[in-house]
Amino acid sequence: EVQLVESGGDLVQPGGSLRLSCAASGFTFSEYWMGWVRQTPGKGLVWVSRISPDGGKTSHADSVRGRLTISRDNAKNTLFLQMKSLRAEDTAVYHCVRENWYGFDQWGQGILVSVAS
Amino acid sequence: QTVVTQEPSFSVSPGGTVTLTCGLRSGSVSSGHFPSWYQQTPGQAPRKLIYKTNIRSSGVPDRFSGSIFGNKAALTITGAQADDESDYFCMLSVGNDIFEFGGGTKLTVL
């Protein structure tokens, strides 16, 4: 069974940093593009970033570029999202996703990141 | 920033047919945008229904179908059921390895 389990969410002050992790299991992690999608409570989905299977290629949404950085460790089947210079508008549930044919076929349940003073 | 548009809400009668659309504020949607569709019920992670415009994900009932309808991507539900009442999101590949979701459509079945 495919599982994506996020961790690392927390309450952090504006300007602070956080690192999210996503532990993947049930599939060959190193063969898939992976990504992050966030959702503000009660609102819509926002694509955040994606990373190639070998980690050599990444892309990020304009709203997070330079502040949020995706990476992966294929030896540990883990996806990361390094977050810095956090803003109130980064408050959201962050989902780890597996990409397949330009769509996200597996989703983690999500982890809450709150940015507030 | 590209803006992907969806109807904020829609309603359909049980057994009826409804078509939800996914457009661009500027320009037309094509298969080259690789439209995908997701269903989300409260408290749950989204579920992929359709990818590459019209391919159903495994386990998705055939009452869900995807297409390009005019200058938009479309999700059609034929023979709507009560448990189809959900939020539906489309997503497009908008170039430069960037994806963008639409704002979502809240579908009511009544």
Interface residues (C-beta under 8 A of the other chain):
Chain A: G35 V37 G44 L45 V46 W47 R50 K57 S59 A61 D62 H95 N100 W101 Y102 G103 F104 D105 W107 G108 Q109 G110
Chain B: Q1 F34 S36 Y38 Q40 A45 P46 R47 K48 I50 Y51 K52 I55 S57 F89 M91 S93 N96 D97 I98 F99 E100 F101 G102 G103 G104
